[in-house]
Amino acid sequence: NAGVTQTPKFQVLKTGQSMTLQCAQDMNHEYMSWYRQDPGMGLRLIHYSVGAGITDQGEVPNGYNVSRSTTEDFPLRLLSAAPSQTSVYFCASSYRVSGANVLTFGAGSRLTVL
Amino acid sequence: GQNIDQPTEMTATEGAIVQINCTYQTSGFNGLFWYQQHAGEAPTFLSYNVLDGLEEKGRFSSFLSRSKGYSYLLLKELQMKDSASYLCAVRDSNYQLIWGAGTKLIIKP
């Protein structure tokens, strides 16, 4: 199993550009999510999905879109990049261990918006 | 509002024991998680507590007191590879995860 695969690892954008961060998992997990991580702050949930065709907003959804057409893929789209979206983005899927839903994270995508 | 508090940074010596505290104020409680995150890498799962008490897993243990809104992660026989950030996260009444900012642990020889 490759686990959770994110691409690209690094990206530099100009303000106003759009892009898609790709996320794929091969573990047949129903739950997938996108987080952003900023210095001095906890991980913040952007969007999540509990299964193919179902998505919902997290804590900080503005400026981002998601779709979930298959169980495996959960891309995150930045519609019009802003400097405030400079961050490290993590995709995660969830599995159940001893009654807990444990997150498995991708390696992260470091995005800089100029 | 919901809040998770952890110390920003701690320093410990190789071979020693360190305790990383986490206090939380959340709307409801449905479990507490600890994750380890090495610099430039993804967080990885360490432990889960939903009932009061101590959970031991090798060199790592995690303790929970729900009445006090408090948890700690205990790391024994510290190794240089334990240098990392340790993230505390609480699942609230809506089953959403609330994350602390993390504690950066520096291990010195």
Interface residues (C-beta under 8 A of the other chain):
Chain A: G40 M41 G42 L43 R44 L45 G58 E59 F90 V97 S98 G99 A100 V102 L103 T104 F105 G106 A107 G108
Chain B: I4 G31 F33 Y35 G40 E41 A42 P43 T44 F45 Y48 V50 L87 A89 Q96 L97 I98 W99 G100 A101 G102
